[in-house]
């Protein structure tokens, strides 16, 4: 590529025996796209780097396979588009795909026709999302919350801890949180932007806090809403939520009691249970033991 100045995609694969000999015991196939980058070829690169540093969402969509010149790209923001893949129709079609992937923070390939036709595969476009870290909002400054905050940070979330009681909601008690907020949970949530990547962990298990909070949350866009409490607390909570007008479809979004059944008891074990459920729901996993399933391990 350095000699020719032309981008290229190369596929590398190994037979099982060869893979084992060099230590790649799983074998597999790897596709690599290599392209020259300089100011004339990628004038939007400074904007992309600035967006990454400033935690502003952008997606870069690059043609990596198909007829015509490889390496054409567009840079897509929630409301912006620069560059071109070759035609306005193609730009528009890929921008729609890229914005959807950016909204969910995913990176991958899209297959479209030469003019952006869906369900065609003449062009392969690699869409790389540079999305801000997803948000985890933890409500309830209890001991279990500290472990959930740490688990959320470990998974790459920007974590906010919120509680109405200033004596409990302190940065000293929750040093791993990106932000500690003293406010009534439902009032704080009402002032927040929440999208499909946001997860809400309601650990207060106190009706005066969690019922108005959950009413607001279940009417919003959050991708995961979990609430701590016993099964009796859960049934009482559902009754209260129905009384204030939530329907069964809305209530079905609530993960309560929160977490997967792994026999968790300690705060740390409970945090593992909670984040395991978050991962499973986001990825479409069953939450069962892999040894008991016959589906693909990696989706």
Secondary structure, DSSP 8 states (H G I E B T S, - for coil): -TTT---EEEEEE--HHHHHHTT-TT--EEEEEE----TTT-TTHHHHHHHHHHT--EEEEEEEESSS-TT-EEEE-SS-EEEESSSHHHHHHHHHHHHHHHHHT--EEEEE-TT--TT--SEEEEEEEE----EEEEE--SHHHHHHHHHHHHTT-EEEEEES-TTT--TTTTTT-SEEEES-HHHHHHTS---TT-EEEE----HHHHHHHHHHHHTS--SEEEE---HHHHHHHHHHHHHTT--HHHHTTEE-S-S--S---SHHHHHHHHHHHHHHHHHT---S-GGG--S-S--
